[in-house]
Amino acid sequence: MADIKIAGVMRAGAFSPNHIGNDAAIFNIVAEQLRKRGCEVNVYSEEQLMAGKITERIIVNMCREQKSIEILQKMEDDGCLVINSGYGIENCTRERMTRILLASNIPYPDSLIVNTDEVIKPALADAGISQAWIKRGDFHAMHKEDVSYVRHPEEAQEVLQEYFLRGIKRAVINRHLVGDLIKFYGVTDTPFFFWFYPYDEGHSKYGHEAINGKSRGIPFDKDHLHDICKKAAEVLDVKIYGGDCIVSPEGDIRIIDFNDWPSFAPCRNEAAPHIAKCILAAVKQHKKQN
């Protein structure tokens, strides 16, 4: 393994809202796991990536900056191994994620994709959507206001206008789903999969967990949840993933958010060895193909 040289690119702080420490922790633990397995891991910032400081051909990253993603995609096109893929990271932006998941028949809320200068009350009425979540469509959430819960179409129109005034041109509107909110973490091609009720554990990013409130422990098929998440990771092209879903009172599962390389905060020590194994398996496969 000594000949495996890896560039590890940490996430810029602006894209770790309320989770800077947690994001850094999982990244550093994974880097140490790779070093224990004989790899040379050099850690860089996104700024260093954008400045052209990276020469390694294997890049393990938590990037979110648009320019970083474009650089990662060019490096992939040039034959580098990039985990998570720059294309996969881009697929996890709201509009692209919504289109891909719906087109792949993965359980997901009824949704509208709109321009923020549109009059959307008629479209919401036609879709039978009242309570909803409005999310910026162009990029990952950086601020609490990038994800907004609305109680009726009039409020939805007001929030959309605020997005427009903030310079956000596109938005995704998801129907609000009633049920238990579950957060999950997974690593492709490994047995690792972890889920929990975030509201019950006090785990929060923006405080939105309070909308659905305390879980009721609605029974659901755990294997089916894992299968849905594995399929979503595959179609979105991300190996290290997490997200949120809602379990309806009937036990139906729908993904409401999917993220490239989240913090794994409640399970980072358990997840890190699996992430390292996933990366090394991808390195082995990449070497075979090249």
Salt bridges, closest charged atoms under 4 A:
ASP23 OD2 - ARG11 NH1 3.19
GLU32 OE1 - ARG35 NH1 3.42
ASP78 OD2 - ARG57 NH1 3.07
GLU95 OE2 - ARG99 NH2 3.02
GLU95 OE2 - ARG170 NH2 2.73
ASP110 OD2 - ARG175 NE 3.01
ASP138 OD1 - ARG136 NE 2.84
ASP146 OD2 - ARG136 NH1 3.54
ASP146 OD1 - ARG166 NH2 2.60
GLU154 OE1 - HIS152 ND1 3.29
GLU155 OE1 - ARG151 NE 3.06
ASP227 OD1 - LYS230 NZ 3.82
ASP244 OD1 - LYS183 NZ 2.89
ASP257 OD1 - ARG94 NH1 2.77
ASP260 OD2 - ARG11 NH2 3.87
ASP260 OD2 - ARG64 NE 3.06
ASP260 OD1 - HIS140 NE2 3.25
